[in-house]
Amino acid sequence: MKRFLLPASALVLVVTACGAGAKPAPRVTEIRAMVPTVRALVVQRERAALREARKLEREFVPPPGARRDPARRDHGGILHRSGRRPVWENVEALRFWRVHEPLRSVVRFLKAHDPRGFGLLDSSYGIQRPQYARYLMRTLASPASHVREASRYLDETIAALPGRTVIRVEARVAWIYPRSPKEKVPSATRKIVVRAPKVSLTVTNPAKVAQIVDWFDTLGVLPPEGMAVCAAVGRPDITLSFRGAGGTVLAHARVPAPSAGVCDPIRFRVGSRTKKPLIDDALNESFARRLERLLGIHIPSRPRLTPKG
C-alpha cells in the first residue's frame, strides 16, 4: 500500500484555504456582550419612549397665531405643574405656547383638535394667585379605554395671563421596566400545582405548562421607584408551585387576583431565593385572568380584609 505525503507547506495552504471562508467563533466576552443587561434595556426603552413623547408633543395643534413661549418664572405655579402621574416609568416632552386670544376661544379650539385616539381622562378649572388668572387643566390619554390603562398622556394647562393666554403642553409616554433574563421559571418544570379559594388542581398537560411558564416569564418587574401609597386591603391569592417531573418544587409564586400592580405585586421565589416582585403589563390582560381562562377556573375578586396591627 502506497502512501502519498504532502509537503508541510502544501498542508498549511490546504488548511488555510478550508478556513478562509468560515467566520471565527465569537469569544466568551463577545457572547456575554450579545445578551443585553437590565441597565442596557432600561436605556433602550427610555430612549424609545422619549422619541415617542417628542413626536406626540410635535403633533399638538396650537391655535392660529400662537407662538413658542419660554417657560418663564412669571407664568406662575399652575403653569409649572403637570396632571395625573402614571405609576409606571414615564418620560416627558414639554413645550409652552402663547397667543393673544381669550381663554374661552383657546379652550374651544383645543377641544376641537384633540389628537386622534385620545380621550379626556381628567380636567379642572380654577383661579391662580397672585395674578388671579383663570386656568383650565386637561389630561388626555391614549388608548381612550376603561379596559386598558393608557400608555400615552397629553397634559394641557391653559392660563389667561395679562395680555396673553399661555398654553403648557406636556406629552408623557409610559414604558415597562425590564426584567432580568436570569429571573425565570426553571426549565425543568413539568407540572404546576395551582391553588386558590375553592380551587386546587395540578396542570400536567405539556402545552398548558409551557403556556403558563411563557406568560409568567414575560411579566414585568416592579420598578425600583414603583412603590405607591396603597390602602390596607388585599385580594384573593393564586399560588403556583412549579415542579419537576418527580414532583420536586423548583419555584413558587403568589399571584393576586384579578391583577398584580404596584400595590399588590406577584411574589416569586426560585428554590430558596426570593426574586424581585413582578407586576402585570397594564396594557394587556392580566396574568391571573389569562390563567383563569386557560384552566377554566374562576377566582372571585372580592377583597380580603387585612388584620389591623
N, C-alpha and C positions, 0 to 999 in steps of 0.2 A: 504494500500500500504506500503510495507516494504522498508526501505532504508538501503543500505549497506554502511557503513562508513569504510574507510581505516585509519589505524593509520597514524599519521603525518610522522613517519619515512619511511613508505612504500610509501607515496605520494612523498616524496623527492626522493626516489630511482626511481620511475616511471618517474618523470620529468627529472632527471639526465640521465636516460637511453635513453629517447627520443632525448635529445640534444647532446648525446655523439658523434654521427657521423656527426653532422652538423657543417659546417665551420662558425665561427663567422663573422658577417658582418663587413666590413672594417670601420675604423674610418674616420671621415671627413678629418683629416690631411693626412691619407693614400690615400684617394681618390684624393686629390689635388696633391699628390706626383706622382700618376699614370699619370697625364697629364703633358707631358714634357714642360718645359718653353722654350722660344726662345733661351736663353743662352745655355740650355742643348742641344737643337737641333743644335746650331752653333758648339759646341764642338764635337758632334757626327758626323756631316757632314765633319768638318775639319779633324778629325782623319781618317775617311774613305778615304777622298781624299789623305791624306798623305800616307796612306798604299798603295794606288794605284800608287802614284808618285814614291815611293820607289821601288815598283815592276817593274814599267816601266824603272826606271833607271838601275835596275839589269839586265834587258833584253837587254841592249845595248851591241852590239858585238864589242869589241875592236880589233884592228889589231893584227896579230900574233906577239908575243914578247913584247906587251905593258904591262906596269906595273902601278900600282896605284901611283899617284903623289900628294904630298901635295899642297894645294893652297898657294904657296909661293908668297912673295911680288915681287920678281924679274921676275915674269911672265909678268908683265906689265898690263896696264889698260884694254886692249882688252880682256884679259882672266878673267876679273872680271866684265864683263857686260853680261847681258842676251839679248835675242832677243825681239821681239814684245810682249808687255804685254797685256793679255786679260782684258777686262773691268770688268769681273766677279771676284768674290772671287776666289783665287787660292793658292795652296801650291806648294813648290818646294823641289826637292831632287837633290843634287849636288855632282859631283864626277869629279876628274881630272885623266888623264892618260898621260903617256909619252912613246915614242917609238923612237928608233934610225932608223927611216926611213924618206925619203924626204917627203915634204908636198904633192906633187902630188900623190905619191903612197898611202899615208894615205887617202887622199880625195877619190881616186878611190875605195879603199876598203870600206870605209864607205857608199858611194853611192850604192855599190852593196849589202850592208847589212842593208838597211833601214828597220825599223820594219814594219811588215805586216799591211796594213790598213792605213798607214801614207802617206801623200803626202807633197810635198815641198810647203811651204807657203811663204817663203822669203829667200833670200840669198844675200850676199855682199862680195866683195873681196877688200883687201886693204893692206897697209903697215903701221905698227905702229911705233911710235918713243918712246924712243930714240934708240931702238935696230934696227930699220928699218927692222923689221921682217915681212915677208909676212903672211897673215892670210886669212881664209875663214870662214864666219859665215853662218850657215844654220839653219832655223827653220822649223821643220816638224810638221804636225798637223794631228789629227785624230778626227772625220772622215774626210777623204780627199774628201770633197764635197763642192761645191759652194752654195748648198741649205741650209745647216745647219752649224752653227758656231761650230768650234771644241771645244772639252772639254778636250783634252789631247794634250800637246805640248812637243816636244823634241828639245832643242836648242843645237847645236853642234858648238863650236868655235875651229878651228884647226889653230895653230900658229907655224911657223917654228922659233924656238929659236936656239941659238948657240949649236950645238952638239945634238940636240934632237927636236922632234916635240911634242908639248903638245896639248892635246885634253881636252876641257872643255865640260862636258855633264851635262845639266840641264833638268830634267823632271818636267813638271808642269801639274797639274790637276786642272781644274776649278770646283767649286761647287756653288750651289744655296743658297743664304742667306734665312733662313726660315721666314715665315710669322706667326704672332701671330694668334692662333686659335680663338681669340676674334674678329678679324677684318674680319668678314664675312658678306655676304648679309643676311639681316633679314629673318628668316624662314617663316615669314608671307607673303612673296612675292607671289603674284598670277598672276601678269601681268607685262610686261616690255615694256615701250614705247621707241622705237628706232628711233633716228633722225640723219640724216647725209645729206650731199649735195644731193639733189634730192631724198631723202629717208625719209619717215615718216610712221611708222606703229606701231601697238600695238600687242604684242605677248601674246596670252591668252591660247594657247594650253599647257596643264599641262606638257606634255613630253618635249616640247621645252623650256618652262620656267625652268624646272628642269635641263635640259642640259646646258643652258646658265649660270645658277647660279653655277652649278658644275664646269664648265670651269673657271668662274670668281674666285671662291673660291680657286682654285688651282694655281692661278697666284703667282709668286714670288714677294717679296717686294724689293724695291730699297735698296741695301746695304748701310750702314751708310757712307762708303767711296766710293760709286759708282758714284760720280759725275765726269763728264769729260768736257773737253773743247769742246764746241759744236758751230756749225755755227748758225747764227741767221735766220734760215729758218725752218718753221714749215711744218706741213702736215694736210690734212683734218681730222676733228674730227668725231667720232661717239659718240653721247651722249646716255646713258642708264638711264632710270628712273625706278627704281624698286618700284612697287606699291602693296598695299594690295588689298583685294577683293573689298573694297569700293572706290578704286582709290587714297587712301592716299599715298603720296610719302614717302617711307621708306628710300631710299638710292639713290644716284646719282653718275654717273661715266662719265668721259670724256676719251675716248679711241682713241689714234691717229692711223690712218691707213697709211700703212698696218701693222705696228708692233710698239710695245712700248719698248723702250730701255732707257738707262741712260740719253740720251739727250732729250727724249720726253716720259716721263713715263705716266702711267694711273693715273688720279686724281680720288680719291674715297672719298665719304662723306656718312656717315650714320647719318640720322637726320640732326642735325646742327653741328656735329663733323666731322672734316676733319681727315681722316686716312692717314697712310703712303702711299706714291706713290708706284705703282705696275709696274712691268715690265714682259715682256714675257720671257718664257724659250727659250733661243736661240737655243736649240737643237730640238725643236719641232715647229710645225706650230703655227703661232701667233693667239692670241685670236680673233683679227679683221678678219683674213682670215677664221677661223672656223665659226665665226658668219655670215659672208657673205654666206658661203656655206650652212649653216643650214637654213637661211632665204631666200635664192635665190636672194640676192641683190648684187650689185657691187658698191664699193666706189672707185672712181678714186684716185690714189695715187699721183697726181700732187702736188708739194709743194705749200704752201700758203706763200706769202711773208709777213714777219713781218715788220710792220711800223717802220721806224727809229725814234729814240728819245723816 
